[in-house]
């Protein structure tokens, strides 16, 4: 059922009180990967741990806030991280390859496709990509932000069947199990609702960046691409094998029964960073986009934010600022500012030219949250 699988390993699992890395956990991970690869399955691993390893190496107790400090720690820890993966996986006759990515590798369509080609070729060669964000060079503006999101975007990029996010808890609970004995695990999620976000806690580790909030974000990305996702406890014996065999463990997120997004629309929706670029539309335009399958015309636009150019991806929000769609724009922000609220027939007279009737064509538009 699952032939191409992305496994994300969190910092909380890799961290060790006695060593830089939890070698026992990585050893068991390699053993499970070998079993799956022998069954003909293709495996990609998204790993955290570089900054955490650097912290342990220098004896730091808290994750630094300054970018140069984080970059330095990543540089110290990244080589150690890959050395351990190389050493332990080779004991299972598994070959690994390091792949470091930044947000710019996702934003640019050509670089996005080049990265996809590299990953797929590694899989064809029987090599296991070990993927991490390139924290040694990434600044906040170029960061994906967390490896939960990265793993979901990688899964979408390579058309995976399954995404497994391994952490130090058994799954998604109704409340924080570390704070309440009333917490109950949610075994299956068919739709991500606002109520689920209320269940999510903050970051669970002083050396990690992710919490349940980022995992729910990853689930939204993965399931929209038609990918099943699990949150599960990586400390449990054979947890990956049990998930692949569809045993009742962790929290399972099911993709919608409707047709999944195409590869191109997945890139528009989640493959590129559109933060800060927004087009606000009135309720009539929202209704036309969500329920009538229409393109976005100038007449429905009420506000523009950001400094974007034609071909950039922008967020589309309602009048209250709630994002419900994303799309590739045909006009720059300065041009849209001049033609917002106008009919398409008036664009020529205002700008002196008209590239398109639509600000965003329906073919370049993805509805994210019709609610």
N, C-alpha and C positions, 0 to 999 in steps of 0.2 A: 504493500500500500504506500509506503514511504520509500522513495528511491534516492532522493537528494535531500540531505539533512544538514541544517545549520545548527551548531551547538554553541551557545554563549556561556562562557565560564566567568563567574563574577569574582571580584577582588576578595570578597569575604570568604570564598572557598580556597583561593590560592594563598591567602595570608596564613602564616604559621607563627606560633609563639616562639618556637625554637630555631627555625630556619627562615631564610628569605622566602622560600616557597613551600607549600604543602606537597611534597614529593609523592606521598602515598596517594593523594587524590589524583594527581596527574598520571600516576602509574595505572590506577584503576580506570581512568578516562581512556588511556591508550589501549588497555585490554578490551574495553567495550568497543572502541573504534575498530580494532582489529577484527572483532567478531562481525561487526556490521559490514566492513569492507570485504570480508570473505564471503558475505552473502550478496556481493555485487552492488552494495549501496555506496553512494558518493557522499563524503563528509567534508564539511568546512567548519572550522573552529574560529569563533570570535572571542578573543581573550582580553580580559582586563589584567591588571597586575604590574604594569611597568612602573608607574609612579609609586605604587605601594612597595615594590621591591627596592626602589631607590630610597624610600623613607626608611626601610628596615636596614639598608646598607649603611646609611648615615646616622641611624639611631634616632631619627625624628619621630615624634609621637603623634603629630597632627598634620593633616594635609595642608600645605601652604596655600595662601591666597594669591601671592604674587606670581604672575605668569613666568618670569625668568626662573623662579624656584621650581615651578612645576615642570618646565621644559628641561631643566638640569636633572631633576629626579628621573624624568622619563628617559633621558639619555643614559643615565647610570643603570636604570632597571631594565631597559629594553633588551640589551644584549644578554643579560642574565636570564631574562624570561625565555628568549628563543633558545639559548643554550640548554636549558632544562627540558624544553619541549623536544629539541633535537635528540638529546641524550636518551630520554625515557622512551620516546616513540620509536627510536631505532632499535630498542630492545625487543619491540614487537614486530620488527621488520617493516616499519611504517616510515615513509619518507615525508618530510614536511617542508613547507616553503613559507617564508615570511612575506606578508603583504601589509604595507602601511598606507593608510588612506587619510585624506583630510576632506573637509567640506567642499573644497574647490574641485576635488575629484568627482563629487556627486553633482555639483552645480552645472558644470560644463558637460553638455550632452556628448561631445566627442570623447572627452576623457572618461566619462561614465561608461561609454560603450567599450573603450579600450580596456578599462579595468574588468569589465564583464568578460571580454574575450580572454584575458589572461587567466582569470579564475576558472573559466570553463576548460581552458587548455590544460591547466594543472590537474583538474579532475579527470580529464581524458587520459592523462599520463599516470593516474593512480596516486598522485601526490595530494597531501592534505594541506590546504592553505591555512596558515595560522594568521589571522587578521586582527589588526589593532589600529586604533587611531594614532596618527603620527604626532604625538604630543610634544615631540622635541622641536617642532617647527610651527605647530598650529597655535594661533592666537585666538581669542574668543570669537572674533569675527569669522574665522575660518574653521571653527570647531563644530563637529557633529554634536558634541556635548556629552554623550554617554554611550556606552557600548550596548545597552539594550536597544536603543534606537538604531545604532550602527548594524547590529545583527539582523534587525527586521528589514532594513534597507538592503543589506547584502542578500538576505533570503529572497526578497523581491527581485533583486538584480539578476540572480542566477536561476530564477524560476524553481525555487526549492518547493518540496512537498510538505516539509515539516521544519519548524523552528522550536528548539528546546532551549529555554533560558534556565540555567542551573544557578541556584542561589543557596542560602543557608537556612531557608524555611521551606515548609512542605508545599506551599502554594499561596493563593490569594485567600485571605480570611475576611470574615465579616468585620473584624477589627484587629488591632495589633495583638497577636498572641503573646507577645512579650510583656504586655501591660494588662491583659484581661483574660481570665480563665473562661469567659463566656464566648471567646472567639471560636468560630466554626469555619472550617475550610469550605470553599466553594469549588466543587468538583468539576463543574462544566459551565462555561459562559457562551451563550449563543449570540448575545448582543451586548456591546459595551455601552452602558448607560451612565448618566450623571451620578446615580447612586453608587455604582462601582467605584468611581473616583473618590467618593467619600470614605470608602473602606481602605484606600491606599494610605500607607504611612510615609514618613519622610525617609531620608537616606538611612540605611541600616548599619553603616560602617564608617569609622573615622578615616579610612583610607579609600573608600569608594565614592562614586558620584551618584549612583542610582538607588532608587527605592521602588516601591510598588507603582508610583506614579509613572515613572519612565517605562516600567514593564507593561502597563496598560497602554501607553502610547505605542509601544512596540507591537502589542497585540492588535491595535487598530490598523497599523500599517500592514502587518502580516496577513490578517484575515481579509482585508480589502483586496489583497493580491491573490486570494484563494488558498492561502497557506494556513494549515492548522498549527497552533502554537501551544506549548506547554510551559508553565512555570512549575519547577520541581526542585526538590532538595538534592543537590549534588553529592551530599555526604551519604546518601542511602545506597546500599549495595545494588549494583546492576540497574540503576534507575533509568539509564538511557535505553537499555535493552527492554525493560518493562514498558517504557513509553512506546517504543517502536512496535512492540507486540500488543499494543492497545490495552494494557492492564490499567486498572483504575488507580492511578497515582497522580499526585499533583493537581493542578488546575488546567483544564483543557479549554482552549478558546477555538470555537468553530468558525470557519469562514461562512459568509452568508450563502444561502442557496441560490441567489441570483448570480448571473454571469460575472466572473471576476474581471477586473480592469485589464486592459491590454498593457503590454510592456511599456509602450510610450506613455500611456495615461498614468501608469504607476510612477513613472519618472516625474511627470508633471505634478502629481499629487504628493509624492513623498521623496523623490530622488533629488530634489533641489531645495535649497534654502531660500524661502521667500520672505523671511522675517523683515519687517519694516516697510514692505511694499504692499499697500492695501488700496483697494477700490471699494468704497461704500456705495451701496445701491438702495433704492427705495423698495418698498414691499411688492409693488407691481413687478419690478424687474426680478426680484427674488422668486416670486411665484412662477414667472415665465421660464426662468432658468431651471428651477428644481422640478417643476411638474409638467411643463410643456415642451421641454427639450429645445429651448430657444437659445440663440446667441445673445451676448451682452452688447446692447446698443448704447450710444451716448446718452440717449434720453433718460435712461434709468439710473444714471450715475449722479450721486449727490456730493461726493467728496473723494479726494485723492491724497494719499500719503506716500512718501518715499521719493526716491530719485531713480527711476527705472527707465529702460530703453525698450524699443520694440524687440520682441523675442524673449524678454525676461518673463519669469514666472511671478505672478502676484496673487495675493490672497484677496478673495472676494467676501466682503462681510455685509451683513444687513445694517440697517440704520443705527442699531445699538452696538455695533462693533463685533458681533458674533460671526466668526468665520464659518462659511458653509460651502465654499468652493475655491478652487484655484485654477488658474489658466495662463496661457501664453498671450501676452498683449500684442496688439498690432500697432499701437501708438505709444510714444513716450509719455511720462508723467506730465511734463509741461504741456504737451499737446492735449492730453485728456482734460487737464485743468481748464483749457480754453473751450472745449466742446462739450463738457458735461452738461446734461440737461437738454441738449439740443437734439433735433431730429437729424437723421443721417443725411438728409438732403441739404442741411445747413452747414455741414462740415467744410465743404469746398469754399464757401464764401468766407468762413472764419479763418481757416488755416491757409487758404490760397492753393490748396491741393487736397486730395482725398485718396488715401491708399486703399481703404476698405470701408464698407458700410458699418462693419462690426468692430467694436473695440476688442472683443475676444470672440472668435468663432467657436461654435459649438464643438467642432472637432478637436479644439485645443482647450477644452473646458472639462473639469472633473468636479462632480458634486461630492462633497465630503460628508456633510451632515445636514440632511434636509430638515431636521427638527430645529 
